[in-house]
Amino acid sequence: MTALRPDLAAIAAAVPHGARVLDVGCGDGALLAALRAEKGVDGRGIELSGANVAAAVARGLSVVQGDADTDLGDYPTAAFDVAILSDTLQAMRAPDVVLTELVRIARTAVVAFPNFGHWRVRLSLLLRGRMPMTATLPVPWYATANIHLCTVADFRALAAERRLTVARATFLSDGRDVTWGANWRAAQAVFVLQR
């Protein structure tokens, strides 16, 4: 796979060749472009930022401007094989509703997010008493789009509450896999979910 960030590579690994893919919050389309080139996917995207939509369209991708909090209901049930939500869940006004919509419109949902239970986040709060800035959370609290902070344990509980099956989970710290203690050791999490 083209040189992707470790979290995007973990997402790409969960996408089968030739799949129909919806990338929600697709940014500039880098992941969709890599999936199209390397896995022959039929990819679509929805993105809030007009500049990112323009960049994705310039890559030859089918991306529309829209808000996942309100527009996912317009997609038909089971229209896609895979729906991707990468580093966007924590910016949603209603992340539980967005998650429910993802598994409605696709057989499989791949959700990646920064883990706010990571030890560096905890240590920063403990020692400094301030919201942390890390490699995966690079901006100050007042400039971040993050409005619903969650941990690996929080997300597992939400998936269980929504009766979703965790088909696979990948946990990363500094680009490497974390095999145990993910709730405090992983900086990022990638969950593959099915209904």
Backbone as JSON, one array per atom type, in Angstrom:
{
  "sequence": "MTALRPDLAAIAAAVPHGARVLDVGCGDGALLAALRAEKGVDGRGIELSGANVAAAVARGLSVVQGDADTDLGDYPTAAFDVAILSDTLQAMRAPDVVLTELVRIARTAVVAFPNFGHWRVRLSLLLRGRMPMTATLPVPWYATANIHLCTVADFRALAAERRLTVARATFLSDGRDVTWGANWRAAQAVFVLQR",
  "N": [[0.86, -1.18, 0.0], [0.48, 2.23, -0.73], [2.6, 4.68, 0.82], [1.22, 5.25, 3.72], [-0.02, 6.91, 6.68], [0.34, 5.16, 9.81], [-2.21, 4.63, 11.08], [-4.0, 4.99, 8.94], [-3.06, 3.0, 7.24], [-3.8, 0.76, 8.73], [-6.56, 0.98, 8.56], [-6.88, 0.7, 5.77], [-6.07, -1.95, 5.51], [-8.29, -3.28, 6.39], [-10.1, -3.1, 4.39], [-11.62, -4.76, 1.76], [-10.5, -5.89, -1.51], [-11.84, -4.28, -4.36], [-14.12, -3.34, -3.06], [-17.15, -1.49, -2.32], [-16.94, 1.66, -1.13], [-17.5, 4.11, 1.37], [-16.11, 6.99, 2.48], [-16.27, 8.77, 5.25], [-15.91, 12.04, 6.17], [-13.61, 12.49, 4.67], [-11.44, 14.12, 4.25], [-8.75, 15.36, 2.32], [-8.87, 13.3, 0.55], [-6.79, 11.44, 0.45], [-6.63, 8.79, 1.55], [-8.78, 7.51, 0.21], [-7.88, 7.75, -2.45], [-5.57, 6.15, -2.35], [-6.75, 3.68, -1.74], [-8.28, 3.28, -4.03], [-6.26, 3.13, -6.0], [-4.66, 0.97, -5.09], [-6.35, -1.09, -4.25], [-8.48, -1.17, -5.93], [-11.02, -0.11, -5.28], [-14.45, 1.0, -5.36], [-14.88, 4.02, -4.66], [-16.34, 6.56, -2.61], [-16.82, 9.79, -1.14], [-17.56, 11.91, 1.68], [-17.35, 15.15, 2.88], [-16.8, 17.85, 5.09], [-15.31, 20.24, 4.8], [-14.91, 22.64, 2.31], [-12.53, 23.23, 0.92], [-11.08, 20.85, 1.23], [-12.8, 19.11, -0.14], [-12.52, 20.1, -2.74], [-9.79, 19.5, -3.14], [-9.89, 16.69, -3.04], [-11.58, 16.12, -5.21], [-9.96, 17.09, -7.22], [-8.14, 15.05, -7.29], [-9.49, 13.27, -8.75], [-11.56, 11.99, -7.5], [-14.8, 10.93, -6.31], [-16.39, 12.96, -4.43], [-18.46, 14.59, -2.12], [-19.62, 17.66, -0.66], [-20.6, 17.74, 2.65], [-22.3, 17.18, 5.8], [-21.65, 14.9, 8.2], [-23.05, 14.56, 10.55], [-25.63, 15.21, 9.89], [-26.23, 14.38, 7.28], [-25.88, 11.64, 6.68], [-28.17, 10.1, 6.87], [-29.36, 10.33, 4.42], [-28.3, 8.44, 2.77], [-28.82, 5.28, 1.2], [-29.83, 2.2, 2.83], [-27.44, -0.37, 3.33], [-25.88, 0.4, 1.12], [-23.18, 0.41, 0.73], [-20.14, -1.52, 0.98], [-18.18, -1.03, 2.87], [-17.9, 1.45, 5.32], [-16.05, 4.22, 6.26], [-14.73, 5.98, 9.0], [-12.55, 8.14, 9.93], [-10.59, 9.57, 12.38], [-12.63, 11.35, 13.02], [-14.85, 10.82, 14.55], [-14.76, 11.91, 17.18], [-15.32, 14.54, 16.69], [-17.93, 14.72, 16.03], [-21.3, 15.8, 16.56], [-23.21, 14.04, 17.48], [-22.01, 11.3, 18.11], [-22.85, 8.64, 18.65], [-25.16, 8.33, 17.11], [-24.12, 8.74, 14.55], [-22.44, 6.51, 14.39], [-24.36, 4.45, 14.41], [-25.62, 5.03, 11.99], [-23.51, 4.53, 10.21], [-23.2, 1.7, 10.29], [-25.62, 1.04, 9.27], [-25.63, 1.92, 6.62], [-23.54, 0.53, 5.52], [-22.05, -2.75, 5.33], [-19.84, -3.2, 6.88], [-18.14, -1.22, 9.24], [-15.43, 0.93, 9.64], [-13.75, 2.43, 12.11], [-11.71, 4.95, 13.28], [-9.91, 6.58, 15.85], [-8.48, 9.1, 18.07], [-7.16, 8.04, 21.15], [-8.25, 9.09, 24.13], [-7.61, 8.1, 26.56], [-4.98, 7.5, 26.64], [-1.71, 7.13, 28.07], [-0.03, 9.4, 28.0], [-1.82, 11.49, 27.73], [-3.25, 11.2, 30.12], [-1.16, 11.6, 31.96], [-0.38, 14.24, 31.4], [-2.69, 15.62, 32.18], [-2.66, 14.96, 34.9], [-0.16, 15.93, 35.9], [0.16, 18.56, 34.88], [-2.36, 19.59, 34.92], [-3.8, 20.49, 32.8], [-5.43, 20.48, 29.57], [-4.15, 18.15, 27.31], [-1.56, 18.27, 24.74], [-0.61, 16.35, 22.1], [1.08, 14.15, 19.74], [-1.04, 13.03, 18.3], [-3.03, 14.74, 19.05], [-2.66, 17.62, 18.23], [-3.28, 20.35, 18.65], [-4.22, 23.2, 20.73], [-6.75, 23.01, 23.33], [-8.8, 24.89, 22.88], [-8.79, 25.3, 20.18], [-9.41, 23.0, 18.91], [-11.35, 20.62, 17.04], [-12.45, 18.62, 18.4], [-15.06, 17.43, 20.28], [-16.31, 15.42, 21.64], [-14.79, 13.47, 23.65], [-13.23, 10.32, 23.85], [-12.3, 7.08, 25.17], [-10.57, 3.98, 24.52], [-11.91, 2.04, 26.02], [-14.37, 3.36, 26.44], [-15.34, 3.43, 23.8], [-15.56, 0.7, 23.19], [-17.63, 0.07, 24.98], [-19.72, 1.62, 23.91], [-20.01, 0.36, 21.4], [-20.86, -2.18, 22.27], [-23.25, -1.46, 23.55], [-24.71, -0.65, 21.33], [-25.03, -3.04, 20.16], [-23.07, -4.05, 18.39], [-20.67, -5.95, 16.63], [-17.29, -6.34, 17.29], [-15.16, -6.92, 14.92], [-12.48, -6.74, 14.48], [-9.72, -5.14, 16.01], [-7.29, -2.63, 16.08], [-4.56, -1.27, 17.71], [-2.55, 1.53, 18.2], [0.58, 3.04, 18.94], [2.85, 5.54, 18.63], [3.09, 4.72, 15.98], [3.39, 1.98, 16.13], [2.12, -1.34, 16.75], [0.06, -2.0, 19.56], [-0.21, -4.48, 21.85], [-1.29, -5.21, 24.3], [-3.03, -3.74, 27.1], [-4.39, -1.6, 25.87], [-6.17, 0.52, 26.46], [-4.77, 2.38, 27.97], [-2.26, 2.44, 26.81], [-2.38, 2.82, 24.03], [-2.24, 5.29, 21.52], [-3.85, 5.71, 19.39], [-6.8, 4.21, 18.0], [-8.23, 1.66, 15.98], [-11.13, 0.38, 14.92], [-12.92, -2.34, 13.58], [-16.11, -2.86, 12.7], [-19.19, -4.7, 12.79], [-22.65, -5.33, 12.21]],
  "CA": [[0.0, 0.0, 0.0], [1.19, 3.5, -0.76], [3.03, 5.1, 2.16], [0.16, 5.89, 4.49], [0.18, 6.93, 8.13], [0.01, 3.84, 10.37], [-3.65, 4.45, 11.29], [-4.64, 4.82, 7.64], [-2.68, 1.67, 6.76], [-4.64, -0.21, 9.45], [-7.88, 1.09, 7.94], [-6.79, 0.11, 4.43], [-5.97, -3.4, 5.65], [-9.63, -3.81, 6.66], [-10.95, -2.9, 3.21], [-11.36, -5.78, 0.74], [-10.33, -5.49, -2.9], [-13.06, -4.08, -5.13], [-15.26, -2.99, -2.21], [-17.83, -0.2, -2.44], [-16.49, 2.32, 0.09], [-17.84, 5.49, 1.68], [-15.19, 7.57, 3.46], [-16.98, 9.88, 5.89], [-14.87, 12.94, 6.68], [-12.48, 11.95, 3.9], [-10.33, 15.06, 4.12], [-8.35, 15.65, 0.94], [-9.03, 12.1, -0.26], [-5.56, 10.64, 0.36], [-6.93, 7.38, 1.8], [-9.6, 7.01, -0.9], [-7.02, 7.63, -3.63], [-4.72, 4.97, -2.16], [-7.61, 2.49, -1.85], [-8.64, 3.13, -5.45], [-5.07, 2.71, -6.75], [-4.08, -0.29, -4.63], [-7.33, -2.14, -4.01], [-9.53, -1.11, -6.93], [-12.32, 0.12, -4.67], [-15.37, 1.99, -5.89], [-14.9, 4.88, -3.49], [-17.06, 7.83, -2.53], [-16.48, 10.49, 0.09], [-18.33, 13.06, 2.15], [-16.39, 15.97, 3.62], [-17.35, 19.13, 5.51], [-14.48, 21.36, 4.31], [-14.94, 22.88, 0.86], [-11.17, 23.14, 0.38], [-10.74, 19.43, 1.14], [-13.6, 18.53, -1.23], [-11.85, 20.5, -3.98], [-8.55, 18.73, -3.26], [-10.25, 15.31, -3.35], [-12.09, 16.1, -6.58], [-8.77, 17.27, -8.07], [-7.52, 13.72, -7.4], [-10.36, 12.44, -9.57], [-12.44, 11.23, -6.61], [-16.2, 11.33, -6.19], [-16.55, 13.45, -3.06], [-19.44, 15.67, -2.0], [-19.55, 18.41, 0.59], [-21.73, 17.43, 3.5], [-22.09, 17.08, 7.25], [-21.98, 13.53, 8.63], [-24.03, 14.62, 11.63], [-26.99, 15.39, 9.37], [-26.44, 13.9, 5.91], [-25.76, 10.19, 6.48], [-29.51, 9.56, 6.73], [-29.75, 10.38, 3.01], [-27.73, 7.29, 2.05], [-29.66, 4.07, 1.34], [-29.36, 1.08, 3.65], [-26.57, -1.35, 2.68], [-25.4, 0.93, -0.15], [-21.73, 0.23, 0.65], [-19.55, -2.66, 1.69], [-17.4, -0.5, 3.98], [-17.95, 2.88, 5.63], [-14.86, 4.59, 7.03], [-14.79, 7.21, 9.78], [-11.19, 8.23, 10.45], [-10.29, 10.79, 13.14], [-13.79, 12.24, 12.88], [-15.86, 10.48, 15.56], [-14.7, 12.81, 18.32], [-15.79, 15.86, 16.26], [-19.35, 14.62, 15.73], [-22.21, 16.26, 17.61], [-23.9, 12.86, 18.0], [-21.21, 10.17, 17.63], [-23.6, 7.39, 18.72], [-26.06, 8.31, 15.95], [-23.26, 8.56, 13.37], [-22.02, 5.1, 14.39], [-25.53, 3.67, 13.99], [-25.82, 5.27, 10.55], [-22.43, 3.86, 9.46], [-23.48, 0.27, 10.15], [-26.83, 0.91, 8.47], [-25.36, 2.13, 5.2], [-22.48, -0.39, 5.07], [-21.96, -4.02, 6.08], [-18.72, -3.07, 7.81], [-17.7, 0.15, 9.53], [-14.08, 1.03, 10.18], [-13.74, 3.68, 12.87], [-10.42, 5.24, 13.9], [-9.99, 7.78, 16.67], [-7.43, 9.23, 19.08], [-7.55, 7.51, 22.46], [-8.05, 10.08, 25.19], [-7.15, 7.4, 27.75], [-3.55, 7.23, 26.49], [-0.97, 7.51, 29.27], [0.49, 10.77, 27.89], [-2.95, 12.38, 28.02], [-3.49, 11.1, 31.56], [-0.04, 12.21, 32.68], [-0.47, 15.68, 31.21], [-3.76, 16.11, 33.06], [-2.25, 14.76, 36.28], [0.97, 16.77, 36.3], [0.01, 19.96, 34.49], [-3.72, 20.04, 35.16], [-4.28, 21.16, 31.58], [-5.71, 19.59, 28.45], [-2.86, 17.82, 26.68], [-1.27, 18.34, 23.31], [0.24, 15.21, 21.75], [1.21, 13.97, 18.29], [-2.37, 12.79, 17.72], [-3.87, 15.87, 19.48], [-1.62, 18.63, 18.12], [-3.7, 21.74, 18.83], [-4.75, 23.46, 22.07], [-8.15, 22.64, 23.54], [-9.72, 25.89, 22.36], [-8.72, 25.33, 18.72], [-9.67, 21.66, 18.4], [-12.72, 20.27, 16.63], [-12.87, 17.52, 19.27], [-16.07, 17.82, 21.26], [-16.69, 14.23, 22.41], [-13.56, 12.73, 23.88], [-13.5, 8.97, 24.33], [-11.19, 6.16, 25.33], [-10.81, 2.65, 23.95], [-12.96, 1.4, 26.84], [-15.64, 4.03, 26.14], [-15.81, 3.02, 22.49], [-16.02, -0.69, 23.31], [-18.93, 0.11, 25.66], [-20.7, 2.12, 22.93], [-20.25, -0.71, 20.42], [-21.67, -3.2, 22.93], [-24.58, -0.87, 23.75], [-25.37, -0.64, 20.01], [-25.04, -4.45, 19.73], [-22.18, -4.19, 17.25], [-19.59, -6.91, 16.81], [-15.95, -5.88, 16.96], [-14.53, -7.97, 14.12], [-11.03, -6.6, 14.65], [-9.3, -3.86, 16.57], [-5.86, -2.38, 16.02], [-4.2, -0.18, 18.61], [-1.25, 2.05, 17.78], [1.29, 4.06, 19.7], [4.06, 5.9, 17.88], [3.1, 3.95, 14.74], [3.58, 0.55, 16.37], [0.99, -2.04, 17.35], [0.01, -2.22, 21.0], [-0.88, -5.78, 21.96], [-1.99, -5.33, 25.58], [-3.2, -2.47, 27.8], [-4.71, -0.59, 24.86], [-6.89, 1.69, 26.98], [-3.83, 3.39, 28.46], [-1.02, 2.43, 26.04], [-2.58, 3.17, 22.62], [-2.56, 6.69, 21.21], [-4.91, 5.65, 18.39], [-7.5, 2.94, 17.91], [-8.94, 1.4, 14.73], [-12.09, -0.7, 15.14], [-13.7, -2.86, 12.46], [-17.39, -3.22, 13.32], [-20.27, -5.25, 11.98], [-23.9, -5.46, 12.93]],
  "C": [[0.9, 1.23, 0.0], [1.54, 3.92, 0.66], [1.94, 5.9, 2.84], [0.58, 5.97, 5.95], [-0.23, 5.57, 8.68], [-1.48, 3.61, 10.61], [-4.39, 4.25, 9.98], [-4.28, 3.47, 7.02], [-3.52, 0.59, 7.44], [-6.06, -0.19, 8.9], [-7.87, 0.39, 6.59], [-6.73, -1.41, 4.5], [-7.34, -4.05, 5.87], [-10.57, -3.72, 5.46], [-10.62, -3.95, 2.16], [-11.2, -5.18, -0.66], [-11.69, -5.35, -3.56], [-14.28, -3.66, -4.33], [-15.87, -1.65, -2.62], [-17.62, 0.51, -1.1], [-17.03, 3.74, 0.17], [-16.89, 5.95, 2.78], [-15.84, 8.84, 4.0], [-15.95, 10.77, 6.58], [-13.56, 12.59, 5.99], [-11.31, 12.9, 3.74], [-10.02, 15.35, 2.66], [-8.39, 14.42, 0.03], [-7.81, 11.2, -0.36], [-5.84, 9.15, 0.55], [-7.75, 6.8, 0.65], [-8.77, 6.82, -2.17], [-6.13, 6.4, -3.53], [-5.54, 3.69, -2.3], [-8.01, 2.23, -3.29], [-7.45, 2.57, -6.23], [-4.61, 1.31, -6.38], [-5.07, -1.43, -4.49], [-8.51, -2.1, -4.97], [-10.92, -0.88, -6.36], [-13.14, 1.1, -5.5], [-15.64, 2.94, -4.74], [-15.67, 6.17, -3.67], [-16.64, 8.48, -1.22], [-17.48, 11.58, 0.4], [-17.41, 13.82, 3.08], [-17.01, 17.33, 3.9], [-16.62, 20.32, 4.87], [-14.52, 21.47, 2.78], [-13.56, 22.76, 0.23], [-10.74, 21.68, 0.25], [-11.54, 18.73, 0.04], [-12.94, 18.85, -2.55], [-10.57, 19.71, -4.2], [-8.84, 17.28, -3.63], [-10.75, 15.19, -4.78], [-10.94, 16.27, -7.57], [-8.0, 15.97, -8.23], [-8.36, 12.78, -8.26], [-11.32, 11.6, -8.75], [-13.85, 11.79, -6.61], [-16.47, 11.68, -4.73], [-17.55, 14.61, -3.07], [-19.22, 16.4, -0.68], [-20.81, 18.1, 1.39], [-21.31, 17.28, 4.94], [-22.56, 15.7, 7.7], [-23.02, 13.53, 9.74], [-25.46, 14.67, 11.1], [-27.26, 14.67, 8.05], [-26.36, 12.4, 5.7], [-27.12, 9.52, 6.31], [-30.01, 9.54, 5.29], [-29.22, 9.2, 2.2], [-28.62, 6.07, 2.25], [-29.01, 3.01, 2.23], [-28.56, 0.11, 2.8], [-26.08, -0.91, 1.3], [-23.91, 0.68, -0.36], [-21.31, -1.04, 1.37], [-18.85, -2.19, 2.96], [-17.64, 1.0, 4.11], [-16.79, 3.18, 6.58], [-15.11, 5.92, 7.74], [-13.44, 7.32, 10.48], [-10.93, 9.59, 11.1], [-11.39, 11.83, 13.03], [-14.8, 12.01, 13.99], [-15.91, 11.5, 16.69], [-15.16, 14.23, 17.97], [-17.28, 15.87, 15.94], [-20.19, 15.16, 16.89], [-22.92, 15.09, 18.26], [-23.17, 11.61, 17.52], [-21.95, 8.84, 17.68], [-24.54, 7.24, 17.53], [-25.26, 8.08, 14.67], [-22.81, 7.1, 13.27], [-23.17, 4.19, 13.92], [-25.78, 3.82, 12.49], [-24.75, 4.54, 9.72], [-22.76, 2.39, 9.24], [-24.82, 0.02, 9.45], [-26.5, 0.98, 6.98], [-24.27, 1.22, 4.65], [-22.49, -1.65, 5.93], [-20.91, -3.96, 7.17], [-18.4, -1.6, 8.0], [-16.3, 0.07, 10.12], [-13.97, 2.41, 10.81], [-12.38, 3.83, 13.56], [-10.53, 6.55, 14.68], [-8.8, 7.86, 17.61], [-7.97, 8.76, 20.42], [-7.22, 8.52, 23.55], [-7.7, 9.43, 26.53], [-5.67, 7.09, 27.72], [-2.77, 7.81, 27.67], [-0.42, 8.94, 29.19], [-0.6, 11.8, 28.17], [-3.21, 12.39, 29.52], [-2.4, 11.81, 32.36], [-0.07, 13.73, 32.57], [-1.54, 16.29, 32.11], [-3.33, 16.04, 34.52], [-1.2, 15.79, 36.7], [0.76, 18.25, 36.01], [-1.38, 20.5, 34.79], [-4.34, 20.75, 33.98], [-4.56, 20.12, 30.5], [-4.43, 19.38, 27.66], [-2.8, 18.16, 25.2], [-0.28, 17.21, 23.05], [0.36, 15.14, 20.22], [-0.15, 13.74, 17.62], [-3.38, 13.87, 18.11], [-3.01, 17.13, 19.45], [-2.03, 20.09, 18.35], [-4.24, 21.96, 20.24], [-6.25, 23.22, 22.14], [-9.11, 23.61, 22.9], [-9.74, 25.95, 20.83], [-9.07, 23.97, 18.09], [-11.14, 21.5, 17.99], [-13.29, 19.18, 17.54], [-13.86, 18.0, 20.32], [-16.55, 16.65, 22.11], [-15.47, 13.34, 22.54], [-13.9, 11.34, 24.39], [-12.21, 8.17, 24.41], [-11.53, 4.87, 24.59], [-11.94, 1.96, 24.71], [-14.33, 2.03, 26.59], [-16.2, 3.55, 24.81], [-16.29, 1.57, 22.5], [-17.41, -0.75, 23.96], [-20.02, 0.6, 24.71], [-21.04, 1.05, 21.9], [-21.13, -1.8, 21.02], [-23.1, -2.71, 23.14], [-25.39, -0.9, 22.45], [-25.45, -2.04, 19.4], [-24.24, -4.66, 18.43], [-21.08, -5.17, 17.61], [-18.28, -6.25, 16.43], [-15.26, -7.03, 16.24], [-13.02, -7.95, 14.27], [-10.77, -5.23, 15.27], [-7.78, -3.78, 16.5], [-5.58, -1.16, 16.89], [-2.77, 0.22, 18.32], [-0.71, 3.06, 18.76], [2.61, 4.31, 18.99], [4.21, 5.04, 16.63], [3.28, 2.46, 14.9], [2.34, -0.04, 17.02], [1.16, -2.19, 18.85], [-0.79, -3.5, 21.19], [-1.59, -6.0, 23.29], [-2.08, -3.94, 26.21], [-3.57, -1.32, 26.89], [-5.36, 0.66, 25.43], [-5.95, 2.77, 27.52], [-2.55, 3.46, 27.63], [-1.18, 2.92, 24.6], [-2.91, 4.65, 22.46], [-3.72, 6.75, 20.22], [-5.52, 4.25, 18.38], [-8.2, 2.87, 16.55], [-9.81, 0.19, 14.97], [-12.78, -1.05, 13.83], [-14.96, -3.44, 13.07], [-18.36, -3.79, 12.31], [-21.51, -5.38, 12.86], [-24.14, -6.89, 13.33]]
}
